[in-house]
Amino acid sequence: MTYKDNQSTKNWWFYLLISIFSIYLMIYSISTIWLIFDGLANRFSSLFFLWGISVDVGFPTPIYLLLFTALGAILGGAILNIISFHKYFSVEKSFDIEYFWGFFFTPILSAIVGIVVFALVQGGLLVLNGSLDNASPSINSALGFSAIGCISGYNWDIFIRKLQELSSFMNQEK
């Protein structure tokens, strides 16, 4: 066959992959939004069965706020993915197959960044207002941790650079 036939086959697979990715992006974005609302309304009761936790007991406050931070980071990564996907696919028309892995792993990377940010905040390396006693946390604390997670997930590349700087600073020879 001709080169044109090979090109049309590639385009067909490429657009199939784009469609699958779009569905993936919508599913994890909507799931994250739903889980944030579940956390605000029901203290993540939909996740209790995964950990074998009684509805009467619930998650301890640190886990509750950690979930908000990680979910906020995933939401921030989803925002970045949607904006970048639109920019490279629709506006610049330069989206290529090499981009898929970065887009595909964004929720995992964002969740990890959210967990690290939570650890940095609670460890005192980043200072925010809020405590981790086992009393019921306020909605402001939950939203605050979601927001800091969202900012870190949206700016994961900057966060990783700062983490590298911190790591090199801590490993300097004295």
Secondary structure in CASP SS format (residue, H / E / C, confidence):
PFRMAT SS
TARGET T0000
AUTHOR 0000-0000-0000
METHOD secondary structure of the structure
MODEL  1
M C 1.00
T C 1.00
Y H 1.00
K H 1.00
D H 1.00
N H 1.00
Q H 1.00
S H 1.00
T H 1.00
K H 1.00
N H 1.00
W H 1.00
W H 1.00
F H 1.00
Y H 1.00
L H 1.00
L H 1.00
I H 1.00
S H 1.00
I H 1.00
F H 1.00
S H 1.00
I H 1.00
Y H 1.00
L H 1.00
M H 1.00
I H 1.00
Y H 1.00
S H 1.00
I H 1.00
S H 1.00
T H 1.00
I H 1.00
W H 1.00
L H 1.00
I H 1.00
F H 1.00
D H 1.00
G H 1.00
L H 1.00
A H 1.00
N H 1.00
R C 1.00
F C 1.00
S H 1.00
S H 1.00
L H 1.00
F H 1.00
F H 1.00
L H 1.00
W H 1.00
G C 1.00
I C 1.00
S C 1.00
V C 1.00
D C 1.00
V C 1.00
G C 1.00
F C 1.00
P C 1.00
T H 1.00
P H 1.00
I H 1.00
Y H 1.00
L H 1.00
L H 1.00
L H 1.00
F H 1.00
T H 1.00
A H 1.00
L H 1.00
G H 1.00
A H 1.00
I H 1.00
L H 1.00
G H 1.00
G H 1.00
A H 1.00
I H 1.00
L H 1.00
N H 1.00
I H 1.00
I H 1.00
S H 1.00
F H 1.00
H H 1.00
K H 1.00
Y H 1.00
F H 1.00
S H 1.00
V H 1.00
E C 1.00
K C 1.00
S C 1.00
F C 1.00
D C 1.00
I H 1.00
E H 1.00
Y H 1.00
F H 1.00
W H 1.00
G H 1.00
F H 1.00
F H 1.00
F H 1.00
T H 1.00
P H 1.00
I H 1.00
L H 1.00
S H 1.00
A H 1.00
I H 1.00
V H 1.00
G H 1.00
I H 1.00
V H 1.00
V H 1.00
F H 1.00
A H 1.00
L H 1.00
V H 1.00
Q H 1.00
G C 1.00
G C 1.00
L C 1.00
L C 1.00
V C 1.00
L C 1.00
N C 1.00
G C 1.00
S C 1.00
L C 1.00
D C 1.00
N C 1.00
A C 1.00
S C 1.00
P C 1.00
S C 1.00
I H 1.00
N H 1.00
S H 1.00
A H 1.00
L H 1.00
G H 1.00
F H 1.00
S H 1.00
A H 1.00
I H 1.00
G H 1.00
C H 1.00
I H 1.00
S H 1.00
G H 1.00
Y H 1.00
N C 1.00
W H 1.00
D H 1.00
I H 1.00
F H 1.00
I H 1.00
R H 1.00
K H 1.00
L H 1.00
Q H 1.00
E H 1.00
L H 1.00
S H 1.00
S H 1.00
F H 1.00
M H 1.00
N C 1.00
Q C 1.00
E C 1.00
K C 1.00
END
